[in-house]
Amino acid sequence: MSESGDDGARHARAKRTRKKKQRPFWQELPILIVIAGVIAALMVTFVGRPYVIPSESMQPTLHGCAGCTGDRIYVQKLSYYWGDPQPGDVVVFVGPPSWNTHYQSIRSDNTVVRGVQNFFAFFGFVPPDENDLVKRVIAVGGQTVECCDAQGRVIVDGKPLDEPYARYDDPYVPGRPYGSAGGREFGPVTVPEGHLWVMGDNRNQSSDSRAHISDSPDLRGTVPVDNVRGKAVVKIWPPSRIGTVRSENPQTD
């Protein structure tokens, strides 16, 4: 047999081998689904995930209210692998136990359905069953925070803060504590190391660190850094609200 005949035979055998090895799509589909699920799980666990804003505590920065379409934000975890949250960061965190008094589980009472929900939560397709909250970091470990100066501003380490993102419904009334009509005053509170003092931008509609000062003598309204799930970086839904979530450090000049 000629050399060209040998080449033709080899090509024919190779072509038949490739045809035999190629699987139909329906056989490859489960493999592709598993690979996609693993990638999604890795992304949710180590990179970040979307969250829905459920309340109006962060307006006007983030929109959310009962019965409306709340902002959906993307929260990334990478920033805090190499450092802790800083003043001005908008963070998602799990509320300490004393913050969970009104939290209701989002899981079904049906054992089978609950198992399915937990399974999809692992891959990031269902929200986690935890009391996730979103607030802005105002002070960090070792700093002392209180309110107010003569203009009604929050004070950290003796310095009043310039907070363009903060919204108050009522003018400042000296002598009125937080929780009363027009009240803003609280503290002073020294934030323990490894903890954060957090507040909502919508100051009159936010149950934040100020509301939990008396819950625990150790925490005094602060949140452990270990409870932080990540940093809010962008609004991804609805389309009219797409944009970045800015970190504005109120302690800088």
FIDRENLUM-653427 format. One record per residue: residue number from 0; residue in three letters; chain; x, y, z of N, C-alpha, C in turn. Coordinates in steps of 0.02 Angstrom, whole numbers. Example, Ala and Ser with C-alpha at 12.3 -4.5 7.8 and 13.67 -1.06 7.14 Angstrom:
<sites>
[0, "ala", "A", [660, -284, 390], [615, -225, 390], [660, -165, 390]] [1, "ser", "A", [642, -112, 354], [684, -53, 357], [645, 2, 394]] 
</sites>
This chain:
<sites>
[0, "met", "A", [43, -60, 0], [0, 0, 0], [44, 62, 0]] [1, "ser", "A", [25, 112, -37], [64, 174, -43], [61, 213, 22]] [2, "glu", "A", [108, 260, 28], [111, 303, 88], [49, 347, 94]] [3, "ser", "A", [24, 371, 37], [-37, 412, 39], [-96, 370, 61]] [4, "gly", "A", [-97, 306, 42], [-151, 262, 64], [-149, 251, 139]] [5, "asp", "A", [-88, 244, 167], [-81, 236, 240], [-106, 298, 277]] [6, "asp", "A", [-90, 357, 252], [-113, 420, 284], [-188, 424, 283]] [7, "gly", "A", [-218, 405, 227], [-291, 407, 221], [-324, 359, 270]] [8, "ala", "A", [-294, 301, 279], [-323, 252, 325], [-318, 277, 397]] [9, "arg", "A", [-261, 308, 414], [-253, 335, 482], [-303, 390, 496]] [10, "his", "A", [-313, 434, 449], [-361, 489, 457], [-432, 461, 466]] [11, "ala", "A", [-448, 409, 428], [-514, 380, 433], [-525, 349, 502]] [12, "arg", "A", [-472, 313, 528], [-478, 282, 594], [-484, 335, 648]] [13, "ala", "A", [-445, 390, 642], [-448, 444, 691], [-517, 477, 692]] [14, "lys", "A", [-546, 486, 632], [-612, 516, 628], [-664, 473, 661]] [15, "arg", "A", [-659, 406, 649], [-707, 361, 680], [-700, 361, 756]] [16, "thr", "A", [-637, 366, 780], [-624, 367, 852], [-654, 429, 885]] [17, "arg", "A", [-647, 487, 850], [-676, 549, 877], [-751, 544, 881]] [18, "lys", "A", [-781, 514, 830], [-854, 507, 829], [-877, 463, 887]] [19, "lys", "A", [-838, 410, 900], [-858, 364, 954], [-852, 398, 1022]] [20, "lys", "A", [-801, 441, 1031], [-789, 472, 1096], [-837, 531, 1110]] [21, "gln", "A", [-864, 561, 1060], [-908, 619, 1070], [-975, 597, 1099]] [22, "arg", "A", [-992, 626, 1158], [-1054, 608, 1191], [-1111, 652, 1168]] [23, "pro", "A", [-1171, 625, 1170], [-1229, 668, 1154], [-1238, 721, 1208]] [24, "phe", "A", [-1270, 776, 1189], [-1276, 834, 1234], [-1313, 816, 1298]] [25, "trp", "A", [-1364, 773, 1294], [-1403, 756, 1354], [-1361, 719, 1405]] [26, "gln", "A", [-1307, 685, 1383], [-1262, 653, 1430], [-1213, 702, 1461]] [27, "glu", "A", [-1196, 755, 1425], [-1149, 804, 1450], [-1183, 857, 1494]] [28, "leu", "A", [-1249, 865, 1485], [-1285, 917, 1522], [-1279, 910, 1597]] [29, "pro", "A", [-1288, 851, 1628], [-1279, 846, 1701], [-1210, 867, 1724]] [30, "ile", "A", [-1159, 851, 1684], [-1090, 870, 1702], [-1083, 946, 1701]] [31, "leu", "A", [-1112, 977, 1650], [-1109, 1050, 1644], [-1146, 1083, 1703]] [32, "ile", "A", [-1202, 1054, 1723], [-1241, 1082, 1779], [-1200, 1077, 1843]] [33, "val", "A", [-1168, 1021, 1854], [-1127, 1013, 1914], [-1069, 1063, 1915]] [34, "ile", "A", [-1037, 1071, 1858], [-981, 1118, 1853], [-1004, 1190, 1867]] [35, "ala", "A", [-1062, 1208, 1837], [-1089, 1275, 1849], [-1108, 1285, 1922]] [36, "gly", "A", [-1136, 1233, 1953], [-1154, 1238, 2024], [-1093, 1246, 2069]] [37, "val", "A", [-1040, 1210, 2054], [-978, 1217, 2093], [-949, 1287, 2086]] [38, "ile", "A", [-949, 1312, 2025], [-923, 1380, 2014], [-964, 1431, 2051]] [39, "ala", "A", [-1031, 1424, 2048], [-1076, 1470, 2084], [-1064, 1467, 2159]] [40, "ala", "A", [-1056, 1406, 2185], [-1044, 1398, 2257], [-978, 1431, 2278]] [41, "leu", "A", [-927, 1423, 2238], [-862, 1454, 2253], [-867, 1530, 2251]] [42, "met", "A", [-904, 1556, 2202], [-913, 1628, 2196], [-949, 1656, 2258]] [43, "val", "A", [-1003, 1623, 2278], [-1042, 1646, 2336], [-1001, 1642, 2400]] [44, "thr", "A", [-962, 1588, 2407], [-925, 1577, 2468], [-865, 1623, 2475]] [45, "phe", "A", [-829, 1636, 2420], [-766, 1671, 2426], [-764, 1740, 2392]] [46, "val", "A", [-808, 1754, 2345], [-804, 1817, 2307], [-859, 1865, 2328]] [47, "gly", "A", [-922, 1845, 2324], [-976, 1890, 2342], [-1043, 1863, 2318]] [48, "arg", "A", [-1096, 1901, 2333], [-1163, 1879, 2314], [-1210, 1939, 2315]] [49, "pro", "A", [-1268, 1933, 2281], [-1318, 1987, 2284], [-1360, 1983, 2347]] [50, "tyr", "A", [-1384, 2041, 2368], [-1431, 2045, 2425], [-1486, 2094, 2406]] [51, "val", "A", [-1544, 2085, 2437], [-1600, 2131, 2426], [-1607, 2176, 2487]] [52, "ile", "A", [-1617, 2241, 2475], [-1627, 2289, 2529], [-1700, 2284, 2552]] [53, "pro", "A", [-1713, 2264, 2614], [-1782, 2251, 2636], [-1816, 2310, 2670]] [54, "ser", "A", [-1778, 2362, 2688], [-1808, 2416, 2727], [-1782, 2484, 2702]] [55, "glu", "A", [-1810, 2537, 2732], [-1791, 2604, 2712], [-1736, 2634, 2755]] [56, "ser", "A", [-1701, 2593, 2794], [-1653, 2619, 2842], [-1592, 2651, 2809]] [57, "met", "A", [-1579, 2635, 2745], [-1520, 2663, 2712], [-1538, 2713, 2658]] [58, "gln", "A", [-1600, 2735, 2654], [-1618, 2786, 2605], [-1585, 2853, 2625]] [59, "pro", "A", [-1567, 2893, 2576], [-1578, 2885, 2504], [-1524, 2844, 2468]] [60, "thr", "A", [-1472, 2822, 2504], [-1418, 2785, 2472], [-1444, 2720, 2441]] [61, "leu", "A", [-1483, 2682, 2479], [-1512, 2619, 2456], [-1587, 2620, 2469]] [62, "his", "A", [-1625, 2601, 2420], [-1698, 2602, 2426], [-1724, 2534, 2447]] [63, "gly", "A", [-1775, 2536, 2490], [-1809, 2476, 2512], [-1867, 2494, 2556]] [64, "cys", "A", [-1922, 2459, 2549], [-1980, 2472, 2592], [-2028, 2414, 2585]] [65, "ala", "A", [-2074, 2408, 2632], [-2124, 2355, 2629], [-2169, 2363, 2568]] [66, "gly", "A", [-2173, 2311, 2527], [-2216, 2312, 2469], [-2188, 2344, 2407]] [67, "cys", "A", [-2125, 2368, 2409], [-2096, 2399, 2350], [-2038, 2356, 2324]] [68, "thr", "A", [-2011, 2375, 2267], [-1954, 2340, 2239], [-1891, 2369, 2269]] [69, "gly", "A", [-1861, 2334, 2316], [-1800, 2359, 2348], [-1740, 2352, 2302]] [70, "asp", "A", [-1691, 2393, 2314], [-1628, 2387, 2276], [-1598, 2318, 2288]] [71, "arg", "A", [-1571, 2290, 2235], [-1531, 2229, 2241], [-1459, 2250, 2233]] [72, "ile", "A", [-1418, 2234, 2282], [-1348, 2256, 2281], [-1302, 2196, 2276]] [73, "tyr", "A", [-1242, 2209, 2251], [-1191, 2156, 2250], [-1141, 2171, 2306]] [74, "val", "A", [-1130, 2121, 2347], [-1086, 2128, 2406], [-1025, 2083, 2395]] [75, "gln", "A", [-967, 2114, 2392], [-906, 2076, 2381], [-868, 2065, 2446]] [76, "lys", "A", [-833, 2008, 2450], [-798, 1988, 2511], [-722, 2000, 2507]] [77, "leu", "A", [-697, 2011, 2447], [-624, 2012, 2437], [-589, 2066, 2478]] [78, "ser", "A", [-620, 2125, 2485], [-587, 2181, 2519], [-568, 2164, 2590]] [79, "tyr", "A", [-608, 2122, 2623], [-597, 2110, 2694], [-555, 2047, 2707]] [80, "tyr", "A", [-529, 2016, 2655], [-480, 1963, 2665], [-413, 1991, 2688]] [81, "trp", "A", [-399, 2053, 2669], [-335, 2084, 2684], [-341, 2144, 2730]] [82, "gly", "A", [-399, 2157, 2756], [-409, 2214, 2801], [-480, 2215, 2828]] [83, "asp", "A", [-490, 2254, 2880], [-555, 2260, 2911], [-595, 2317, 2880]] [84, "pro", "A", [-662, 2316, 2890], [-703, 2372, 2866], [-679, 2439, 2895]] [85, "gln", "A", [-687, 2491, 2854], [-665, 2557, 2873], [-724, 2605, 2878]] [86, "pro", "A", [-716, 2661, 2916], [-770, 2710, 2921], [-794, 2731, 2851]] [87, "gly", "A", [-858, 2733, 2842], [-888, 2751, 2778], [-908, 2693, 2735]] [88, "asp", "A", [-881, 2633, 2749], [-901, 2574, 2709], [-974, 2556, 2723]] [89, "val", "A", [-1010, 2537, 2671], [-1077, 2510, 2679], [-1070, 2434, 2680]] [90, "val", "A", [-1088, 2404, 2736], [-1075, 2332, 2745], [-1139, 2293, 2759]] [91, "val", "A", [-1138, 2230, 2738], [-1191, 2183, 2756], [-1163, 2139, 2812]] [92, "phe", "A", [-1201, 2130, 2865], [-1178, 2090, 2922], [-1235, 2052, 2952]] [93, "val", "A", [-1218, 2001, 2991], [-1268, 1963, 3028], [-1278, 1998, 3095]] [94, "gly", "A", [-1340, 2015, 3111], [-1354, 2048, 3174], [-1336, 2004, 3233]] [95, "pro", "A", [-1303, 2033, 3284], [-1290, 1995, 3346], [-1356, 1967, 3374]] [96, "pro", "A", [-1352, 1918, 3420], [-1412, 1887, 3446], [-1465, 1935, 3471]] [97, "ser", "A", [-1444, 1988, 3505], [-1493, 2035, 3532], [-1527, 2077, 3478]] [98, "trp", "A", [-1500, 2075, 3417], [-1531, 2111, 3361], [-1582, 2068, 3325]] [99, "asn", "A", [-1588, 2005, 3345], [-1629, 1957, 3307], [-1699, 1947, 3336]] [100, "thr", "A", [-1720, 1990, 3383], [-1783, 1978, 3418], [-1843, 1978, 3372]] [101, "his", "A", [-1841, 2015, 3317], [-1898, 2019, 3271], [-1885, 1980, 3206]] [102, "tyr", "A", [-1829, 1945, 3203], [-1814, 1909, 3141], [-1856, 1846, 3136]] [103, "gln", "A", [-1884, 1834, 3077], [-1922, 1774, 3063], [-1888, 1735, 3008]] [104, "ser", "A", [-1879, 1671, 3018], [-1846, 1629, 2969], [-1883, 1631, 2902]] [105, "ile", "A", [-1845, 1631, 2848], [-1875, 1632, 2781], [-1881, 1560, 2754]] [106, "arg", "A", [-1865, 1511, 2795], [-1870, 1441, 2773], [-1940, 1413, 2785]] [107, "ser", "A", [-1959, 1366, 2743], [-2023, 1332, 2748], [-2025, 1287, 2810]] [108, "asp", "A", [-2085, 1276, 2837], [-2094, 1229, 2892], [-2091, 1156, 2867]] [109, "asn", "A", [-2101, 1148, 2802], [-2098, 1081, 2773], [-2025, 1058, 2768]] [110, "thr", "A", [-2010, 1000, 2796], [-1941, 976, 2799], [-1910, 968, 2731]] [111, "val", "A", [-1949, 941, 2683], [-1923, 930, 2616], [-1909, 996, 2581]] [112, "val", "A", [-1957, 1042, 2584], [-1949, 1107, 2552], [-1891, 1145, 2584]] [113, "arg", "A", [-1886, 1141, 2650], [-1831, 1176, 2685], [-1763, 1148, 2663]] [114, "gly", "A", [-1760, 1082, 2654], [-1697, 1052, 2630], [-1679, 1076, 2561]] [115, "val", "A", [-1729, 1082, 2517], [-1717, 1108, 2449], [-1693, 1180, 2453]] [116, "gln", "A", [-1725, 1220, 2496], [-1705, 1290, 2503], [-1633, 1296, 2528]] [117, "asn", "A", [-1615, 1255, 2576], [-1546, 1257, 2602], [-1496, 1235, 2549]] [118, "phe", "A", [-1517, 1186, 2508], [-1473, 1163, 2454], [-1459, 1219, 2405]] [119, "phe", "A", [-1512, 1253, 2383], [-1503, 1307, 2334], [-1469, 1368, 2366]] [120, "ala", "A", [-1477, 1377, 2432], [-1443, 1432, 2465], [-1368, 1422, 2463]] [121, "phe", "A", [-1346, 1359, 2466], [-1274, 1344, 2463], [-1245, 1368, 2397]] [122, "phe", "A", [-1284, 1365, 2344], [-1260, 1386, 2278], [-1277, 1459, 2263]] [123, "gly", "A", [-1308, 1493, 2311], [-1322, 1564, 2302], [-1385, 1580, 2265]] [124, "phe", "A", [-1428, 1530, 2253], [-1490, 1542, 2217], [-1548, 1561, 2263]] [125, "val", "A", [-1540, 1551, 2328], [-1589, 1568, 2379], [-1553, 1606, 2435]] [126, "pro", "A", [-1583, 1658, 2463], [-1549, 1696, 2516], [-1534, 1652, 2576]] [127, "pro", "A", [-1480, 1668, 2613], [-1465, 1629, 2674], [-1517, 1643, 2727]] [128, "asp", "A", [-1526, 1594, 2771], [-1575, 1601, 2825], [-1541, 1632, 2886]] [129, "glu", "A", [-1527, 1696, 2882], [-1495, 1732, 2936], [-1517, 1804, 2935]] [130, "asn", "A", [-1509, 1838, 2991], [-1532, 1907, 2998], [-1480, 1954, 2968]] [131, "asp", "A", [-1479, 1958, 2902], [-1431, 2001, 2867], [-1456, 2073, 2867]] [132, "leu", "A", [-1412, 2119, 2886], [-1429, 2190, 2889], [-1377, 2229, 2850]] [133, "val", "A", [-1396, 2289, 2828], [-1349, 2332, 2792], [-1348, 2401, 2825]] [134, "lys", "A", [-1289, 2424, 2844], [-1280, 2489, 2876], [-1212, 2517, 2854]] [135, "arg", "A", [-1200, 2579, 2876], [-1137, 2611, 2861], [-1092, 2611, 2923]] [136, "val", "A", [-1029, 2596, 2914], [-981, 2597, 2970], [-966, 2670, 2988]] [137, "ile", "A", [-975, 2687, 3052], [-962, 2755, 3075], [-898, 2758, 3117]] [138, "ala", "A", [-886, 2708, 3158], [-826, 2706, 3200], [-802, 2634, 3206]] [139, "val", "A", [-737, 2626, 3218], [-707, 2559, 3223], [-676, 2550, 3292]] [140, "gly", "A", [-647, 2491, 3303], [-620, 2473, 3368], [-572, 2525, 3396]] [141, "gly", "A", [-582, 2542, 3459], [-539, 2590, 3493], [-563, 2662, 3490]] [142, "gln", "A", [-611, 2676, 3446], [-637, 2744, 3439], [-698, 2754, 3485]] [143, "thr", "A", [-708, 2817, 3504], [-765, 2835, 3546], [-814, 2876, 3505]] [144, "val", "A", [-877, 2855, 3505], [-929, 2887, 3465], [-984, 2912, 3510]] [145, "glu", "A", [-1013, 2969, 3493], [-1068, 2998, 3531], [-1104, 3050, 3488]] [146, "cys", "A", [-1158, 3076, 3515], [-1196, 3129, 3482], [-1227, 3172, 3538]] [147, "cys", "A", [-1218, 3236, 3532], [-1207, 3273, 3470], [-1165, 3336, 3486]] [148, "asp", "A", [-1141, 3370, 3433], [-1113, 3436, 3444], [-1170, 3487, 3438]] [149, "ala", "A", [-1154, 3551, 3439], [-1206, 3603, 3439], [-1249, 3601, 3376]] [150, "gln", "A", [-1222, 3571, 3322], [-1259, 3568, 3259], [-1295, 3501, 3251]] [151, "gly", "A", [-1292, 3459, 3302], [-1327, 3395, 3298], [-1288, 3342, 3261]] [152, "arg", "A", [-1222, 3351, 3254], [-1182, 3303, 3217], [-1154, 3248, 3262]] [153, "val", "A", [-1143, 3189, 3234], [-1111, 3134, 3269], [-1038, 3152, 3279]] [154, "ile", "A", [-1010, 3131, 3336], [-941, 3147, 3354], [-902, 3082, 3363]] [155, "val", "A", [-843, 3078, 3333], [-798, 3021, 3342], [-731, 3047, 3366]] [156, "asp", "A", [-709, 3023, 3424], [-646, 3045, 3454], [-643, 3121, 3459]] [157, "gly", "A", [-699, 3151, 3477], [-701, 3223, 3488], [-709, 3265, 3426]] [158, "lys", "A", [-713, 3233, 3367], [-719, 3270, 3304], [-788, 3260, 3274]] [159, "pro", "A", [-825, 3315, 3261], [-890, 3308, 3229], [-882, 3284, 3157]] [160, "leu", "A", [-928, 3243, 3134], [-924, 3213, 3068], [-965, 3252, 3017]] [161, "asp", "A", [-938, 3257, 2957], [-975, 3285, 2900], [-1004, 3225, 2862]] [162, "glu", "A", [-1071, 3217, 2864], [-1103, 3159, 2835], [-1154, 3180, 2782]] [163, "pro", "A", [-1132, 3191, 2721], [-1179, 3213, 2668], [-1231, 3160, 2651]] [164, "tyr", "A", [-1218, 3098, 2667], [-1264, 3043, 2651], [-1320, 3036, 2703]] [165, "ala", "A", [-1313, 3066, 2762], [-1361, 3056, 2816], [-1424, 3098, 2806]] [166, "arg", "A", [-1481, 3068, 2823], [-1545, 3104, 2817], [-1581, 3102, 2885]] [167, "tyr", "A", [-1601, 3160, 2907], [-1640, 3167, 2969], [-1708, 3197, 2951]] [168, "asp", "A", [-1761, 3170, 2981], [-1828, 3195, 2968], [-1844, 3258, 3008]] [169, "asp", "A", [-1811, 3265, 3065], [-1827, 3321, 3110], [-1764, 3360, 3127]] [170, "pro", "A", [-1771, 3424, 3142], [-1713, 3463, 3163], [-1688, 3440, 3231]] [171, "tyr", "A", [-1625, 3452, 3244], [-1594, 3432, 3307], [-1623, 3472, 3365]] [172, "val", "A", [-1642, 3436, 3418], [-1667, 3467, 3480], [-1619, 3446, 3536]] [173, "pro", "A", [-1578, 3491, 3562], [-1530, 3474, 3615], [-1565, 3444, 3675]] [174, "gly", "A", [-1533, 3394, 3703], [-1560, 3363, 3764], [-1606, 3304, 3753]] [175, "arg", "A", [-1626, 3291, 3691], [-1671, 3236, 3678], [-1632, 3174, 3655]] [176, "pro", "A", [-1641, 3118, 3690], [-1603, 3057, 3672], [-1630, 3024, 3609]] [177, "tyr", "A", [-1588, 2984, 3579], [-1610, 2944, 3521], [-1669, 2900, 3542]] [178, "gly", "A", [-1718, 2898, 3500], [-1779, 2860, 3514], [-1838, 2902, 3532]] [179, "ser", "A", [-1825, 2965, 3552], [-1879, 3011, 3566], [-1891, 3055, 3505]] [180, "ala", "A", [-1946, 3091, 3504], [-1962, 3134, 3447], [-1907, 3186, 3438]] [181, "gly", "A", [-1876, 3185, 3379], [-1823, 3232, 3365], [-1759, 3218, 3401]] [182, "gly", "A", [-1755, 3162, 3438], [-1697, 3146, 3478], [-1640, 3116, 3438]] [183, "arg", "A", [-1579, 3139, 3452], [-1520, 3112, 3419], [-1466, 3089, 3468]] [184, "glu", "A", [-1470, 3112, 3530], [-1413, 3105, 3575], [-1405, 3033, 3601]] [185, "phe", "A", [-1341, 3012, 3604], [-1323, 2946, 3632], [-1250, 2950, 3653]] [186, "gly", "A", [-1229, 2900, 3692], [-1159, 2892, 3709], [-1134, 2939, 3763]] [187, "pro", "A", [-1068, 2942, 3771], [-1017, 2912, 3727], [-1010, 2837, 3736]] [188, "val", "A", [-990, 2804, 3680], [-976, 2732, 3680], [-908, 2720, 3649]] [189, "thr", "A", [-865, 2684, 3685], [-801, 2665, 3657], [-808, 2597, 3624]] [190, "val", "A", [-792, 2594, 3560], [-801, 2533, 3521], [-746, 2483, 3539]] [191, "pro", "A", [-764, 2422, 3560], [-712, 2371, 3576], [-671, 2354, 3514]] [192, "glu", "A", [-610, 2333, 3524], [-568, 2311, 3469], [-602, 2252, 3434]] [193, "gly", "A", [-598, 2251, 3368], [-629, 2197, 3330], [-703, 2206, 3321]] [194, "his", "A", [-729, 2266, 3334], [-800, 2280, 3327], [-811, 2345, 3287]] [195, "leu", "A", [-873, 2357, 3268], [-892, 2414, 3227], [-953, 2449, 3257]] [196, "trp", "A", [-955, 2514, 3249], [-1016, 2552, 3264], [-1048, 2569, 3198]] [197, "val", "A", [-1110, 2547, 3188], [-1143, 2555, 3123], [-1208, 2595, 3131]] [198, "met", "A", [-1225, 2634, 3079], [-1286, 2672, 3079], [-1315, 2673, 3009]] [199, "gly", "A", [-1382, 2676, 3005], [-1414, 2684, 2940], [-1412, 2756, 2917]] [200, "asp", "A", [-1410, 2767, 2852], [-1409, 2835, 2825], [-1474, 2871, 2839]] [201, "asn", "A", [-1530, 2835, 2843], [-1595, 2863, 2858], [-1603, 2863, 2934]] [202, "arg", "A", [-1576, 2912, 2967], [-1564, 2910, 3039], [-1627, 2902, 3081]] [203, "asn", "A", [-1683, 2929, 3060], [-1744, 2924, 3100], [-1782, 2859, 3087]] [204, "gln", "A", [-1760, 2820, 3036], [-1795, 2758, 3019], [-1748, 2698, 3022]] [205, "ser", "A", [-1697, 2702, 3064], [-1647, 2649, 3067], [-1638, 2625, 3138]] [206, "ser", "A", [-1649, 2560, 3148], [-1633, 2528, 3212], [-1563, 2499, 3207]] [207, "asp", "A", [-1514, 2537, 3229], [-1444, 2519, 3220], [-1408, 2515, 3287]] [208, "ser", "A", [-1343, 2530, 3287], [-1305, 2525, 3349], [-1335, 2566, 3405]] [209, "arg", "A", [-1365, 2623, 3388], [-1394, 2666, 3439], [-1450, 2631, 3478]] [210, "ala", "A", [-1487, 2587, 3444], [-1544, 2555, 3474], [-1525, 2496, 3519]] [211, "his", "A", [-1461, 2477, 3519], [-1440, 2417, 3554], [-1386, 2430, 3606]] [212, "ile", "A", [-1377, 2493, 3625], [-1325, 2510, 3673], [-1335, 2473, 3739]] [213, "ser", "A", [-1397, 2465, 3761], [-1411, 2434, 3825], [-1420, 2358, 3821]] [214, "asp", "A", [-1414, 2329, 3762], [-1426, 2257, 3754], [-1374, 2215, 3791]] [215, "ser", "A", [-1311, 2235, 3784], [-1256, 2196, 3812], [-1202, 2244, 3836]] [216, "pro", "A", [-1178, 2234, 3898], [-1124, 2278, 3924], [-1058, 2269, 3887]] [217, "asp", "A", [-1050, 2212, 3853], [-988, 2199, 3816], [-991, 2231, 3746]] [218, "leu", "A", [-1047, 2222, 3712], [-1052, 2248, 3644], [-1072, 2321, 3642]] [219, "arg", "A", [-1119, 2341, 3684], [-1145, 2409, 3687], [-1166, 2435, 3618]] [220, "gly", "A", [-1201, 2393, 3581], [-1227, 2412, 3516], [-1180, 2400, 3458]] [221, "thr", "A", [-1120, 2378, 3471], [-1071, 2367, 3418], [-1080, 2299, 3386]] [222, "val", "A", [-1050, 2290, 3328], [-1055, 2228, 3289], [-985, 2198, 3281]] [223, "pro", "A", [-976, 2134, 3297], [-910, 2102, 3285], [-892, 2103, 3211]] [224, "val", "A", [-829, 2118, 3197], [-806, 2117, 3128], [-817, 2049, 3096]] [225, "asp", "A", [-813, 1996, 3136], [-823, 1928, 3110], [-894, 1918, 3083]] [226, "asn", "A", [-941, 1961, 3103], [-1010, 1955, 3079], [-1020, 1985, 3010]] [227, "val", "A", [-971, 2022, 2986], [-978, 2057, 2922], [-974, 2006, 2865]] [228, "arg", "A", [-1023, 2010, 2820], [-1025, 1966, 2762], [-991, 1995, 2700]] [229, "gly", "A", [-984, 2060, 2698], [-951, 2091, 2641], [-968, 2164, 2634]] [230, "lys", "A", [-940, 2194, 2583], [-946, 2266, 2570], [-991, 2277, 2509]] [231, "ala", "A", [-1042, 2319, 2517], [-1086, 2336, 2462], [-1049, 2380, 2413]] [232, "val", "A", [-1047, 2360, 2349], [-1007, 2397, 2301], [-1048, 2424, 2242]] [233, "val", "A", [-1105, 2391, 2225], [-1142, 2414, 2167], [-1216, 2394, 2174]] [234, "lys", "A", [-1259, 2437, 2148], [-1331, 2421, 2143], [-1342, 2391, 2074]] [235, "ile", "A", [-1370, 2331, 2073], [-1377, 2295, 2010], [-1449, 2290, 1986]] [236, "trp", "A", [-1497, 2312, 2026], [-1567, 2309, 2006], [-1607, 2354, 2053]] [237, "pro", "A", [-1660, 2387, 2028], [-1687, 2389, 1960], [-1643, 2431, 1913]] [238, "pro", "A", [-1656, 2426, 1847], [-1612, 2461, 1799], [-1605, 2536, 1812]] [239, "ser", "A", [-1658, 2567, 1836], [-1655, 2639, 1847], [-1611, 2658, 1906]] [240, "arg", "A", [-1591, 2608, 1946], [-1551, 2621, 2006], [-1480, 2593, 2000]] [241, "ile", "A", [-1462, 2566, 1943], [-1396, 2536, 1935], [-1342, 2589, 1946]] [242, "gly", "A", [-1293, 2573, 1987], [-1239, 2619, 2001], [-1197, 2595, 2060]] [243, "thr", "A", [-1143, 2629, 2073], [-1098, 2610, 2128], [-1125, 2632, 2195]] [244, "val", "A", [-1104, 2596, 2247], [-1119, 2614, 2316], [-1055, 2644, 2345]] [245, "arg", "A", [-1056, 2708, 2357], [-994, 2743, 2376], [-978, 2734, 2450]] [246, "ser", "A", [-913, 2725, 2464], [-888, 2727, 2532], [-863, 2798, 2546]] [247, "glu", "A", [-897, 2833, 2590], [-880, 2903, 2605], [-857, 2906, 2678]] [248, "asn", "A", [-792, 2912, 2688], [-765, 2913, 2756], [-783, 2979, 2790]] [249, "pro", "A", [-827, 2979, 2840], [-847, 3041, 2871], [-794, 3071, 2917]] [250, "gln", "A", [-741, 3033, 2930], [-690, 3056, 2976], [-634, 3095, 2942]] [251, "thr", "A", [-636, 3097, 2875], [-584, 3134, 2839], [-605, 3206, 2829]] [252, "asp", "A", [-557, 3250, 2823], [-572, 3321, 2813], [-597, 3333, 2742]] 
</sites>
